[in-house]
Amino acid sequence: MANRKRNIQVKFYVTAGEKELMEQKMAQLQTKRISAYLRKMAIDGYIIYVDTRDIKEMNQLLSAIGRNINQIAKRVNAGGPTYQADMEEIRERLDQIWQLQRRILLSQR
């Protein structure tokens, strides 16, 4: 043990499904030693973080527009009037969505 190049043991538990997934990925790399695979992935593997805040914000705005349109449609179908303020609010939210889309597209370049 004293002459080993790697003398620190790291131990962790996985489920049967996780172990099967690791074995499938090892087969893709044509390696049979799990320690070599895990060491390589832990040291050289990639962590991909995707920031989706803009997309979530855009979905919230789209939902708000949908609610506004439904309320307007109910009122019109019941014989009520349409209001210019409702239309302006929808236009403002659409402008916000277009701005978000531009920001998302520019961040992907």
Secondary structure by P-SEA (a helix, b strand, c coil): cccccccbbbbbcccaaaaaaaaaaaaaaccccaaaaaaaaaacbbbbbbbaaaaaaaaaaaaaaaaaaaaaaaaaaabbbbbaaaaaaaaaaaaaaaaaaaaaaaaac
